[in-house]
């Protein structure tokens, strides 16, 4: 096998492996929402969700059959007492402006302080 063929095989593997790893890397986290924003672009746009632990993207994705990003965004409320469990995929790569994408959310019971549930 020639060196050029080997290089092309390695490049092909990398070009398949990195996007596959990015889109299939899923994680579950608990977040506290501090703000939200809609970003409009030529592809229609997406939502950003700001939390105490970082920023996440909320957009539709065919890989996870997620078509309800607007509904998810409508359920997220900035609150110091409400927590959400979110399933996310992808990586946060700041210099490429890439964010983890929210796949699903579930509201967690509001936080209690001194045995009093805050609303």
C-alpha positions, 0 to 999 in steps of 0.5 A: 500500500502506498503512503498516499493511500494510507494517508487517504484512509486515515483522513477518511476515518477521521472525517467519519469518526469525529462527527460520529463521536460528536453527535452520538456523545450523550450526557445527562446533567442537572442545570439551573437556567439563568437566561435564554435567547433566540439566534436567527441565521440563514438556516432558520436559527436556534436557541441558546440556554444560559445556565450556571454551569455553561451555555447550551444550544437548543435546536432540532436534530434528526439524529435523535428525532427531536423536532420540538426545540420551540416547545422545550424552549417555552418550558425553560424558565430562568429561576434560581430555585427551579432545576432541570435534568437535561440530556445533551449531546455534542461537545462545547468547543468555544473557538468554533462557537459549538455548544452541547445541544439539549435533546430532552428536559425534565423539570426537577422539584423546586429547591427547598431552603430551610424546609420551605419550597421556593417558587 
